[in-house]
Each structure stands twice: as structure tokens, then as C-alpha cells.
Amino acid sequence: MASTSLPEKDVQPVFHAPPTPVVPSYFNPVSPFFNAYDRFSSWRADLGLPHPGSVENLQKEVKATHLSNYIFDGARADLTKSLSMNPLFQVTHSFALGSQTAPSSYNFGAVFANQTVFMQGSVDHEGSISARFNQGWSANNVFKAQAQLSQQPDQNMIQLEHDYQGQDYNANIKAINPSPVNLTGIYVGSYLQSFTKNLALGVEALYQRPTPQNSELALSYLAKYTSTDKNWIATAQVQPSGILQATYWQRLSEKVEVAADLQLLSAPTRRDAIATVGAKYDFRAATFRAQVDSTGKVSALLEQRFVPAFAFLVAGEIDHFKNAAKVGVGVMIESTTLTPEEMGMVPPP
């Protein structure tokens, strides 16, 4: 029987190269560093920690309840006209006169916004210009720029900012009047991290460099505690220089909100404290705000909306210690040339 084996001279030995050893490297995705980071990220994702918000909006609920951003005196009128809804484009004419703290003024403003871009600009009767630009690169990355130009040299300002929203943290960097030549300006960096579903801690660094020879660094430590049902929020901000600001906000019902603010200054040359308590009540077609502070000021503001396009405002403030009072009245009128279908509204039958 014939043999089927190959001749001995035709059999060639096969050599297998030894496997190349894998050397761990910190620049290699399979290194222990990246493996540990992936395990840490998975552990954080499993916790389901909420986003804590930004440091800039740490006291957003308190500011919306108090009158600090709403109080005015004299007479004012805001006339707004919507020219488009998608994208949003509207113009505003604002008039103010008779104020005890600010001169009479006229301001023209415009707003443009779509899904990723927000632009707002205004110019007053003296030629001062202010502008704001927001660009959303993604759902988590937002670039912001603000500028203010005035005839007075010390009133000009430019601010560049970038905000990043992580799953359970928020990071922000900001530069005010930065100079690329000598690196002067004001630089702010903040970070807020959720440690539990209710508690968030953070830090904010403020670096001032008015001249190349002078610089100063100030740190602030932040804390925010939110109840499980989101009905009350407590915040605190502490600076090692002796400044403390603590706030408390609570929603008593769907229409009533209360807030308290405490500011303490304990420095070797000065010690002071201001406490403010306020409340906001939402009626069916009106909003009433009132507050009182430890300096003897009692303030109130009523915003009555008769129809969706017309609102009437009445504001008042009494300073008992200085025996002074301020009163303000205003109107807000909104008009549009768009049809209900263009505004996204369902017309009545």
C-alpha cells in the first residue's frame, strides 16, 4: 500500500514567534489608571447623583423670591414686540424717569435665540452698548460672552465664560477684562459636586491681577442642601477672610414661597451683618413680593397682569432708620404681528 506521508525533505519546521508582552502605560487605554477611572465612573453612574446646578445659580430661588432684582422707583415702561417665534426675535423699548437713584433713560434692546444660539443687545440714549452672546456647543458645553461699552473708560467691560455640566457636577471658568499681553484681569473658576442626592459641595477661586506686579487670590467654599421633595433648599458660602452668606428657601404651597438671606462680615477692621426675609405669592393673574431686612427697609412689589399682553407694576420701599420712602409705577406692554398659528397657539373655535 502506498504511503501518503510527505517526503522528509519536504517537511518544514514551523516556528511561532513569542507573544509580545503588554507593557502597561498611562497613555494606553488598558493601563491600570484608565481601568480604575472606568470603574470609578461606573460606580458614580450607579449612584444616580443629580446635577447640583451652577455656582452662579446657587441662590437662584432666593433671588427670584426677594426684591433685589425687581425693586425700582420712579416711572418705567417696557414695550416689547415679537417679530418671530422660531427662531425667537423681539425688540424692546424701555423708558425710565423720575428715579431718585438713577437718571432718566431710554434703552432699545433686541433678542435673538434659537436652539443653540442666544444673542441680546441694547443701547441707551447716551450711546452705551451692552451685548450678550451664548453658544451651546452641545447639551453640556456652553460658551458665554458679555460686553459693555461706554463713553466712560472705567465702565467698559468684557467677560468670557465657559460652562460645563456633568452628570453630577458643574465646572465653570470666567475671565473679566483679560489682557493677553500682561495677563491682567479677573479670573474666576468654580466647581460644584454632588456627594449625595441632597448634598452638594464646591469651591470657587477668584484671582485678581490689576497690574503685573500685584495679584490676589481668594477662595470661597460652597454648600447646598436640597430636600428630597425639592420643597426647600439651604445654601452657604464661606470665605476665609471672614465673609459668610447663608440662604434658605422653601415652597409652602403651589402659590407661596418664602426665603431668608443672612450676610455676615467679620474682619479685624469691620463687623457687620444683614438679615433679609421675603415672601412671594402668586395669584391667578398677579404676583406679589414683600421683604424686610435688618437695616429697617420694608419693600413690596405688585405685578398685576390684566391681559397676557399688558401688566401694571407698583413698587414701594420705606427706610425707617433714614426716614425715607420710594415709590415706583410701571407698565409692560407686549405686542406681535404674528398669527396664533405662527406663535404656536391653537386658535379658539
C-alpha positions, 0 to 999 in steps of 0.5 A: 500500500502506498504511503501518503506521508510527505517526503522528509525533505519536504517537511518544514519546521514551523516556528511561532514567534513569542507573544509580545508582552503588554507593557502597561502605560498611562497613555494606553487605554488598558493601563491600570489608571484608565481601568480604575477611572472606568470603574470609578465612573461606573460606580458614580453612574450607579449612584444616580447623583443629580446635577447640583446646578451652577455656582452662579445659580446657587441662590437662584430661588432666593433671588427670584423670591426677594426684591433685589432684582425687581425693586425700582422707583420712579416711572418705567415702561417696557414695550416689547414686540415679537417679530418671530417665534422660531427662531425667537426675535423681539425688540424692546423699548424701555423708558425710565424717569423720575428715579431718585437713584438713577437718571432718566433713560431710554434703552432699545434692546433686541433678542435673538435665540434659537436652539443653540444660539442666544444673542441680546443687545441694547443701547441707551440714549447716551450711546452705551452698548451692552451685548450678550452672546451664548453658544451651546456647543452641545447639551453640556458645553456652553460658551458665554460672552458679555460686553459693555461699552461706554463713553466712560473708560472705567465702565467698559467691560468684557467677560468670557465664560465657559460652562460645563455640566456633568452628570453630577457636577458643574465646572465653570471658568470666567475671565473679566477684562483679560489682557493677553499681553500682561495677563491682567484681569479677573479670573474666576473658576468654580466647581460644584459636586454632588456627594449625595442626592441632597448634598452638594459641595464646591469651591470657587477661586477668584484671582485678581491681577490689576497690574503685573506686579500685584495679584490676589487670590481668594477662595470661597467654599460652597454648600447646598442642601436640597430636600428630597421633595425639592420643597426647600433648599439651604445654601452657604458660602464661606470665605476665609477672610471672614465673609459668610452668606447663608440662604434658605428657601422653601415652597409652602404651597403651589402659590407661596414661597418664602426665603431668608438671606443672612450676610455676615462680615467679620474682619479685624477692621469691620463687623457687620451683618444683614438679615433679609426675609421675603415672601412671594405669592402668586395669584391667578393673574398677579404676583406679589413680593414683600421683604424686610431686612435688618437695616429697617427697609420694608419693600413690596412689589405688585405685578398685576397682569390684566391681559397676557399682553399688558401688566401694571407694576407698583413698587414701594420701599420705606427706610425707617432708620433714614426716614425715607420712602420710594415709590415706583409705577410701571407698565409692560406692554407686549405686542406681535404681528404674528398669527396664533398659528405662527406663535404656536397657539391653537386658535379658539373655535 
